[in-house]
Amino acid sequence: MENFEYIVTHCLGGSKTSLHWLYNTSSWTDPEKEVPRTFYFHNYTFWFTGTGFRNTEKLIMHIGIPDEVLDHAPEKSYPEKVASENFILHIMYPRITELLEEIVNDKKDVREKANFSIQTPDTCMDRKSGCVYDHEKRYFEVRINLSAPLKNAVSLNTKKFCRAVLGLLRCFYETTSNLDKEELAFWKKTCMNQRDMRRFMQEKGLCAFVADGSILPRQNGTEEPMKDALPFESPETLRVSIQTSSGDVITGMGIKKGITVITGGGYSGKTTILDAIEQGIYDHIPGDGREYVLADPTTLKTNAEDGRPVENVDLSPFFRWLKSDSPLKNFSTLHASGSVSQASNIVEAVCGNVKLLLIDEDKSATNFMMRDETMRKIVPDEPIIPFTDRICELKNRCDTSVILVIGGSGEYLAYSDTVILMKDFKPFDISDSVRKFGVKRKSEQEEADWMNSRRIVPKTTSQPFLYFRSVVTENEKKIILDDYSADVTCLTALTTGDRMNTAMKVMEKLLTDKEGDDDELLNKLAVYTDQVLGNSEHATGFNVSGSTQLFYAQIRPIDAWCCLNRSRGVHMKRGLI
């Protein structure tokens, strides 16, 4: 700490550019050699990195928390590591917020006071760039965005800067040194249980699981569980028991692969359970209420998206013809209708190897979802092939399961393997009784040619390499890379801006790859997603080029796939398969 104060003191009265001495890694004796400039506070390590020469007061402060503080070691399991990383963010976020309120002087200009923040934790227990474990150095590295206080927007206010840094160090030291070890152990066990349960689901052919006692409704549009909500109770005929390696036995409703219909009256909990299943792609923290609500890792919700762009998609599975200059098997448009957009979503999902589709009737195109017998007679030359005519083909030929929320049409009951009736947020298995109604299947088409190849067309340029001048996200709704833009409003799996940042980085890597068409798009995205996330058992952080104060969170390759498919300006083609 003395060394840090010595360097900062020598910046007294100097320009803000003198802050580079905090993170300058050039050796005095050998300028070509880089050595880390690290400082110490008790047994904690801290260091700084810059974010650019234009705003040198904007720093990133890194604090290394020894792993023994959290009873961790390199040989511990991956779920334990992830649980510890998320636990640190959750206990530190409110403390850092309180500290900021204590030291901020509202009467000062924003640049005259220190400002800092850590990554905002959410209810998901997954990898985040704000806290990562370093196996070699055996500490948990927490990243803090820190803006140094200035005088007259030019020179560093060394006193306030030292006070802010010392306050942060004391806050981390005192909080982590006195953390609740029993609560941390419970977080680790919860994460390991979720991994055990996912393996069980894969072995037993389950595409989704909702544990007994889960709290599914959210509080007023937030991610907090609703107070006084009715705990979930599974129907006896669908109840499954899962034994975990920790010795816990978790019971709940197991949904088998196939076609599942969830029905019920208004405000009965149909959409609530579908939304919970969608979020089951993520592990969740204790207290969320959805800790043991799990779904196939490729799960994707697909509804109508009126106005989305469509690029080179084979719509022949759902259309006989279209009044368009674009051929049906290579259809493109900048502004798709509801039925075209939903058909494109499903075709792209199948091509992207999605194994569970979630569809809500209320958010779908009515003329795409079904057409009753009367309308088939009145309009015999209808160009749209309704989803009812393809749903069994999806299950049997494409190995894609479907969970539908249906409230107004009973036609899907004829195609279902399981029917769940929701009454006042309580599920009932009515599969057997529905079959007694004698609901008949209307018709099924001949097998379709499903699009199974998708590659990006690289941008033609004479430059030796490609780069973007502007790479930003807008209002957590849109990703913009120069002339490319993707509206991701309907991609509800991207729950936070941090996940959008990760998707943006994956897209940037792909769109600047001059050989982006040398492999299938999904394979390229899997490689680039792994690169950005630093996916390995011994990864020491997210591999994000450049210095930035953005935070990142884990996504799936299929999430980046969906973003690219909605990008205006991106061109696609098919490979030879």
C-alpha positions in Angstrom: 0.0 0.0 0.0 2.9 2.3 0.7 4.3 1.8 -2.8 0.9 2.8 -4.2 0.6 5.9 -2.1 4.2 6.8 -3.1 3.3 6.7 -6.8 0.0 8.6 -6.4 1.7 11.3 -4.2 4.2 11.9 -7.1 1.2 12.6 -9.3 0.2 15.5 -7.0 -0.6 18.6 -9.0 0.2 16.8 -12.2 -2.0 16.1 -15.2 -4.4 13.2 -15.2 -2.1 11.5 -17.7 0.3 10.8 -14.9 -2.0 8.0 -13.8 -0.4 5.8 -16.4 2.3 5.2 -13.8 -0.1 3.1 -11.9 -0.4 0.5 -14.7 2.6 1.2 -16.9 4.2 -2.2 -17.3 7.5 -1.2 -19.0 10.6 -2.1 -17.0 13.0 0.8 -16.3 16.0 -1.4 -17.2 14.5 -3.1 -20.2 11.7 -1.2 -22.0 10.9 -4.3 -24.1 10.1 -6.3 -21.1 6.7 -6.1 -19.4 6.4 -6.6 -15.7 3.1 -6.3 -13.8 2.9 -3.3 -11.4 1.1 -4.8 -8.4 0.4 -3.6 -4.9 -0.6 -5.2 -1.7 -3.0 -4.6 1.1 -2.6 -7.2 3.9 -2.6 -10.5 1.9 -4.8 -9.1 -0.9 -3.3 -8.1 -4.2 -4.5 -5.1 -6.3 -3.4 -3.5 -9.6 -4.8 -1.1 -12.2 -5.3 -1.1 -16.0 -6.2 1.8 -18.2 -9.0 2.2 -20.7 -7.4 4.6 -23.1 -5.3 7.8 -23.5 -8.3 10.1 -24.1 -9.9 9.5 -20.6 -6.9 8.4 -18.5 -8.9 9.0 -15.3 -11.1 6.0 -16.2 -9.4 3.0 -14.7 -10.1 -0.6 -14.0 -9.0 -1.6 -10.5 -8.4 -5.3 -9.9 -8.4 -6.9 -6.5 -7.1 -10.4 -5.9 -8.9 -12.2 -3.0 -6.9 -15.2 -1.8 -8.8 -18.4 -2.5 -8.4 -19.7 1.1 -10.7 -16.9 2.2 -13.5 -18.7 0.4 -12.3 -22.3 1.2 -11.4 -22.8 -2.4 -8.5 -24.5 -4.1 -7.5 -25.2 -7.7 -8.6 -28.9 -7.4 -12.2 -27.9 -6.4 -14.9 -28.6 -9.0 -16.0 -26.1 -11.7 -19.5 -25.6 -10.2 -17.8 -24.7 -6.8 -15.7 -22.1 -8.6 -18.6 -20.5 -10.4 -20.7 -20.5 -7.2 -17.8 -18.7 -5.3 -17.4 -16.1 -8.1 -21.1 -15.3 -8.0 -21.2 -15.3 -4.2 -18.5 -12.6 -4.1 -20.4 -10.3 -6.4 -23.6 -10.8 -4.4 -22.1 -9.9 -1.1 -19.9 -7.1 -2.4 -22.4 -5.3 -4.6 -24.5 -3.8 -1.7 -21.4 -2.9 0.3 -19.7 -1.1 -2.7 -23.0 0.8 -3.3 -23.1 1.9 0.3 -19.4 3.0 0.2 -20.0 5.0 -2.9 -22.9 6.9 -1.2 -20.6 7.6 1.8 -17.7 9.2 0.0 -19.6 11.0 -2.8 -20.1 14.8 -2.4 -23.2 15.7 -4.4 -22.2 19.4 -4.4 -19.1 18.6 -6.6 -19.0 18.2 -10.3 -19.2 14.6 -11.5 -15.5 14.6 -12.6 -14.4 16.1 -9.3 -15.4 13.1 -7.2 -14.4 9.4 -7.3 -16.8 7.0 -8.8 -16.7 3.2 -8.9 -18.8 0.2 -9.5 -18.6 -3.6 -9.8 -20.6 -5.8 -12.0 -24.3 -5.9 -11.1 -25.1 -9.5 -10.0 -28.3 -11.1 -11.3 -30.2 -14.2 -10.3 -28.2 -16.5 -12.6 -25.3 -18.5 -11.3 -23.0 -18.4 -14.3 -19.6 -17.0 -15.4 -19.3 -13.2 -15.3 -16.3 -11.0 -16.2 -16.6 -9.0 -12.9 -15.2 -11.9 -10.8 -13.0 -14.7 -12.1 -10.8 -17.3 -10.4 -7.1 -17.5 -11.4 -5.9 -21.1 -10.9 -2.2 -20.2 -11.2 -2.2 -17.3 -8.8 -4.9 -18.8 -6.6 -7.0 -15.8 -6.1 -10.4 -14.5 -7.1 -10.0 -11.4 -9.3 -12.7 -8.8 -8.9 -12.8 -6.0 -11.4 -13.9 -2.5 -10.4 -14.6 0.3 -12.8 -13.0 3.4 -11.1 -13.1 7.0 -12.2 -10.3 9.0 -10.5 -11.4 12.4 -9.1 -10.0 15.5 -10.9 -9.4 19.1 -10.2 -10.7 21.4 -12.9 -11.1 18.3 -15.1 -7.4 18.3 -15.6 -5.2 17.3 -12.6 -5.6 14.4 -10.3 -7.0 14.9 -6.8 -4.6 12.5 -5.1 -6.2 12.8 -1.6 -9.6 11.8 -2.7 -8.2 9.1 -5.0 -6.2 7.5 -2.2 -9.3 7.7 0.0 -11.5 5.9 -2.6 -8.9 3.2 -3.2 -8.3 2.6 0.5 -12.0 2.5 1.1 -12.5 -0.1 -1.5 -9.6 -2.2 -0.2 -10.9 -2.1 3.4 -14.4 -2.8 2.2 -13.3 -6.0 0.4 -11.0 -7.1 3.1 -13.5 -6.7 6.0 -16.5 -8.2 4.0 -14.7 -11.2 2.6 -12.8 -11.9 5.8 -16.1 -12.2 7.7 -18.3 -13.9 5.1 -20.8 -16.5 6.0 -19.0 -19.8 5.3 -22.2 -21.8 5.7 -24.1 -19.7 3.2 -21.2 -20.0 0.8 -21.2 -23.8 1.2 -24.9 -23.8 0.4 -24.4 -21.8 -2.8 -21.7 -24.4 -3.8 -24.0 -27.3 -3.1 -26.9 -25.7 -5.0 -24.7 -25.2 -8.0 -23.5 -28.8 -7.9 -27.0 -30.1 -7.5 -28.1 -28.3 -10.6 -25.3 -29.9 -12.6 -26.2 -33.3 -11.3 -29.8 -32.8 -12.2 -29.0 -31.7 -15.7 -27.0 -35.0 -16.2 -30.0 -36.9 -14.9 -32.4 -35.1 -17.3 -30.1 -36.0 -20.2 -30.0 -39.6 -19.2 -33.7 -40.0 -18.7 -34.9 -38.1 -21.7 -36.3 -35.0 -19.9 -36.4 -31.7 -21.7 -37.5 -29.7 -18.7 -37.9 -30.0 -14.9 -39.8 -27.9 -12.4 -39.0 -28.7 -8.7 -41.7 -28.9 -6.0 -41.6 -25.8 -3.9 -40.4 -23.5 -6.7 -41.6 -19.9 -6.7 -42.3 -19.2 -10.4 -44.1 -15.8 -10.4 -41.9 -12.7 -10.4 -42.5 -9.5 -8.4 -43.9 -6.6 -10.5 -41.7 -7.3 -13.6 -38.5 -7.7 -11.6 -36.5 -10.9 -11.2 -37.4 -11.1 -7.5 -39.7 -14.0 -6.5 -43.3 -12.8 -5.8 -44.2 -12.6 -2.1 -46.9 -14.9 -0.9 -46.9 -16.8 -4.2 -48.1 -20.4 -4.2 -45.2 -22.9 -4.2 -45.2 -25.2 -7.2 -46.5 -28.7 -6.7 -46.1 -31.3 -9.4 -48.8 -33.7 -10.5 -48.3 -37.1 -9.1 -48.3 -38.7 -12.6 -45.4 -36.5 -13.8 -43.5 -36.4 -10.5 -39.8 -37.4 -10.8 -37.2 -37.8 -8.0 -33.6 -36.9 -8.6 -30.8 -38.0 -6.2 -27.8 -35.7 -6.3 -24.2 -36.4 -5.3 -24.7 -34.2 -2.2 -27.3 -36.6 -0.9 -30.3 -34.3 -1.6 -33.4 -35.8 -3.2 -35.2 -33.3 -5.3 -38.7 -34.0 -6.6 -40.7 -32.2 -9.2 -42.4 -32.3 -12.6 -40.4 -33.9 -15.3 -41.4 -33.0 -18.9 -40.3 -35.7 -21.3 -39.1 -35.0 -24.8 -41.9 -34.7 -27.3 -44.8 -32.4 -27.7 -46.2 -30.9 -24.5 -49.2 -28.6 -24.3 -49.8 -26.3 -21.3 -53.4 -25.0 -21.3 -55.7 -23.3 -18.9 -57.9 -20.2 -18.4 -56.7 -16.6 -18.2 -54.3 -15.8 -15.4 -53.9 -19.4 -14.5 -50.0 -19.5 -14.7 -49.5 -20.8 -18.2 -47.1 -18.1 -19.4 -45.5 -18.0 -16.0 -44.4 -21.6 -16.1 -43.2 -21.2 -19.8 -41.1 -18.2 -18.8 -39.6 -20.1 -15.9 -38.7 -23.0 -18.2 -37.0 -20.6 -20.6 -34.8 -19.3 -17.8 -34.0 -22.9 -16.9 -31.1 -22.7 -19.4 -29.3 -20.9 -16.6 -28.4 -22.2 -13.1 -29.9 -19.9 -10.4 -28.7 -18.6 -7.1 -30.3 -19.8 -3.8 -33.4 -17.7 -2.9 -34.4 -17.0 -6.5 -37.2 -19.5 -6.3 -36.2 -21.2 -9.6 -33.1 -22.9 -8.4 -34.3 -26.2 -9.6 -36.2 -25.2 -12.7 -34.1 -26.6 -15.5 -34.4 -26.9 -19.2 -32.4 -28.3 -22.2 -29.4 -26.1 -22.7 -30.4 -25.3 -26.3 -33.9 -24.2 -25.3 -35.3 -21.3 -27.4 -38.5 -19.3 -27.2 -39.8 -18.5 -30.7 -42.7 -16.2 -31.4 -43.8 -13.8 -34.1 -41.5 -10.8 -34.7 -43.3 -8.5 -37.0 -40.7 -6.4 -38.9 -37.6 -8.5 -38.3 -35.2 -9.0 -41.3 -34.9 -12.4 -42.8 -31.8 -13.4 -44.9 -31.6 -16.4 -47.2 -33.9 -18.8 -45.3 -35.6 -21.8 -46.7 -39.3 -21.2 -45.9 -40.6 -24.2 -47.9 -41.5 -26.2 -44.8 -44.2 -23.6 -43.9 -45.1 -21.9 -47.2 -46.2 -23.3 -50.6 -45.6 -19.9 -52.3 -45.1 -16.3 -51.5 -45.8 -13.1 -53.5 -42.2 -11.9 -53.5 -39.3 -11.5 -55.8 -37.3 -13.6 -53.4 -37.4 -17.4 -54.1 -39.1 -19.5 -51.4 -36.0 -21.6 -50.7 -33.7 -18.6 -50.5 -36.1 -16.1 -49.0 -35.0 -12.6 -47.9 -36.8 -9.5 -46.7 -36.0 -6.5 -44.6 -39.5 -6.4 -43.0 -41.1 -9.8 -42.3 -44.7 -10.3 -41.5 -45.8 -12.1 -38.4 -46.2 -15.5 -40.0 -43.0 -15.2 -42.1 -41.0 -14.1 -39.0 -42.3 -17.0 -36.9 -41.6 -19.5 -39.7 -38.1 -18.1 -40.1 -37.5 -18.3 -36.3 -38.4 -22.0 -36.3 -36.4 -22.9 -39.5 -33.4 -21.1 -38.1 -33.8 -22.8 -34.7 -33.9 -26.2 -36.3 -30.8 -25.3 -38.4 -29.1 -24.1 -35.2 -29.7 -27.5 -33.6 -32.2 -26.3 -31.0 -33.7 -29.3 -29.2 -36.5 -27.6 -27.3 -38.9 -24.9 -28.7 -41.1 -22.8 -26.5 -44.1 -21.2 -28.1 -46.8 -19.0 -26.6 -50.1 -18.9 -28.5 -50.7 -15.3 -27.4 -47.5 -14.1 -29.0 -47.7 -16.0 -32.2 -49.2 -15.4 -35.6 -52.7 -16.9 -35.6 -52.7 -17.8 -39.3 -49.4 -19.6 -38.8 -50.2 -21.6 -35.7 -53.3 -23.4 -37.0 -56.2 -23.5 -39.5 -59.4 -25.3 -38.7 -61.3 -27.6 -41.0 -63.8 -24.9 -42.1 -61.1 -22.5 -43.1 -59.3 -25.2 -45.0 -62.4 -25.7 -47.1 -63.1 -22.0 -47.6 -59.5 -21.2 -48.6 -58.1 -24.3 -50.2 -55.2 -22.5 -51.9 -53.8 -20.9 -48.7 -50.0 -20.5 -49.1 -49.3 -21.0 -45.4 -48.7 -24.5 -44.1 -49.7 -24.2 -40.4 -47.5 -25.3 -37.6 -49.9 -28.1 -36.7 -48.9 -29.8 -40.0 -45.2 -29.8 -39.1 -45.1 -30.3 -35.4 -44.9 -34.1 -35.5 -42.2 -33.9 -38.1 -40.2 -31.6 -35.8 -40.4 -34.2 -33.1 -39.8 -37.4 -35.1 -37.4 -36.3 -37.8 -35.6 -33.2 -36.3 -35.5 -34.5 -32.7 -36.9 -31.2 -31.6 -39.3 -31.1 -28.7 -42.0 -28.4 -28.4 -43.7 -27.0 -25.3 -46.8 -24.9 -26.3 -48.9 -22.6 -24.2 -52.4 -22.8 -25.7 -55.6 -21.0 -24.5 -57.9 -20.7 -27.4 -57.4 -23.6 -29.8 -57.8 -27.3 -29.0 -56.3 -28.5 -32.2 -52.8 -29.1 -30.7 -54.3 -31.5 -28.2 -54.5 -34.1 -31.0 -50.7 -33.9 -31.5 -49.6 -33.8 -27.9 -47.8 -36.4 -25.8 -48.5 -34.6 -22.6 -51.2 -32.1 -21.7 -50.8 -30.0 -18.5 -53.8 -28.0 -17.3 -53.0 -25.0 -15.1 -55.6 -23.9 -12.5 -54.6 -21.1 -10.1 -50.9 -21.7 -10.7 -51.3 -25.4 -9.9 -50.6 -28.0 -12.7 -52.8 -31.1 -13.5 -51.9 -33.9 -15.9 -54.9 -34.3 -18.1 -53.2 -36.3 -20.9 -55.4 -39.4 -20.6 -58.7 -37.5 -20.3 -57.9 -35.3 -23.3 -57.5 -38.4 -25.5 -61.1 -39.4 -24.7 -62.3 -36.2 -26.3 -61.4 -37.7 -29.7 -59.7 -34.6 -31.1 -58.6 -35.4 -34.6 -55.6 -34.4 -36.5 -56.5 -32.3 -39.5 -53.7 -33.1 -42.0 -50.0 -33.5 -42.3 -47.8 -32.6 -45.2 -45.1 -34.6 -46.9 -41.8 -34.3 -45.2 -40.1 -31.0 -45.8 -36.5 -30.1 -46.8 -35.3 -28.5 -43.6 -32.4 -26.0 -44.0 -29.3 -27.6 -42.5 -26.5 -25.3 -43.7 -25.9 -21.6 -42.9 -22.7 -19.7 -43.5 -21.9 -16.0 -43.4 -20.8 -14.1 -46.4 -17.6 -12.2 -45.4 -17.4 -8.5 -46.3 -15.4 -7.9 -49.5 -12.5 -5.5 -48.8 -9.0 -4.9 -50.0 -7.9 -4.1 -46.4 -5.4 -6.5 -44.8 -7.8 -6.8 -41.8 -11.3 -5.8 -40.8 -12.4 -3.7 -37.8 -15.3 -1.6 -36.6 -15.2 2.0 -35.7 -18.2 1.8 -33.5 -19.2 -1.3 -31.5 -22.1 -0.5 -29.0 -25.3 -1.7 -27.5 -28.3 0.6 -27.5 -30.8 0.6 -24.6 -30.2 -3.1 -24.1 -32.4 -3.6 -27.2 -30.0 -3.3 -30.1 -26.5 -4.3 -31.1 -24.8 -1.9 -33.5 -21.5 -2.5 -35.3 -21.0 0.3 -37.8 -23.5 -0.4 -40.6 -24.8 -3.7 -39.0 -27.6 -3.5 -36.5 -29.5 -6.3 -34.7 -32.7 -5.7 -32.8 -32.7 -8.3 -30.0 -35.8 -7.1 -28.1 -37.5 -10.5 -28.6 -34.4 -12.6 -27.5 -35.6 -13.0 -24.0 -32.7 -15.3 -23.1 -30.4 -12.3 -23.2 -31.6 -11.2 -19.8 -29.0 -8.5 -19.1 -26.9 -5.9 -20.8 -23.8 -7.8 -19.9 -25.0 -10.8 -22.0 -25.6 -8.4 -24.8 -22.0 -7.2 -24.5 -20.8 -10.7 -24.9 -23.0 -11.4 -27.9 -21.7 -8.1 -29.4 -18.1 -9.3 -29.0 -18.8 -12.7 -30.5 -20.5 -10.9 -33.5 -17.5 -8.6 -33.8 -15.1 -11.5 -34.1 -17.2 -13.3 -36.7 -17.9 -10.2 -38.8 -14.2 -9.2 -38.9 -13.2 -12.8 -40.0 -12.3 -12.6 -43.7 -12.6 -16.4 -43.8 -15.9 -16.5 -41.9 -17.4 -18.7 -44.5 -14.9 -21.6 -44.2 -17.2 -23.4 -41.8 -20.8 -23.6 -40.8 -22.0 -20.5 -38.9 -23.0 -22.4 -35.8 -19.5 -24.0 -35.6 -17.8 -20.6 -36.0 -20.0 -19.1 -33.3 -19.2 -22.0 -31.0 -15.5 -21.3 -31.4 -15.8 -17.6 -31.0 -18.1 -17.9 -28.0 -15.6 -20.1 -26.3 -12.8 -17.7 -27.1 -14.7 -14.7 -25.7 -15.8 -16.6 -22.6 -12.3 -18.2 -22.1 -14.1 -21.5 -21.8 -11.9 -24.0 -20.1 -11.6 -25.5 -16.6 -8.6 -23.2 -15.9 -9.7 -20.1 -17.7 -8.5 -16.9 -16.0 -11.0 -14.5 -17.5 -12.9 -13.4 -20.5 -10.8 -12.9 -23.6 -12.0 -9.4 -24.6 -9.6 -7.4 -26.8 -8.9 -3.8 -25.8 -9.4 -2.0 -22.6 -13.0 -1.4 -21.7 -15.2 -0.7 -18.7 -17.9 -3.0 -20.0 -18.9 -6.1 -18.2 -19.7 -9.5 -19.8 -21.7 -12.5 -18.9 -22.0 -16.0 -20.2 -24.1 -16.7 -23.3 -24.6 -19.7 -25.6 -23.6 -20.0 -29.3 -27.3 -20.2 -30.2 -27.8 -16.7 -28.6 -25.1 -15.2 -30.9 -26.7 -17.2 -33.8 -30.1 -15.5 -33.1 -28.4 -12.1 -33.0 -26.7 -12.5 -36.3 -29.9 -13.8 -37.9 -31.6 -10.5 -36.9 -28.7 -8.3 -38.1 -29.5 -5.9 -40.9 -26.6 -5.8 -43.4 -25.4 -9.3 -42.8 -25.6 -11.7 -45.8 -25.9 -15.5 -45.5 -25.4 -18.5 -47.9 -25.5 -22.3 -47.8 -22.5 -24.5 -47.7 -22.1 -27.9 -49.4 -23.5 -30.6 -47.2 
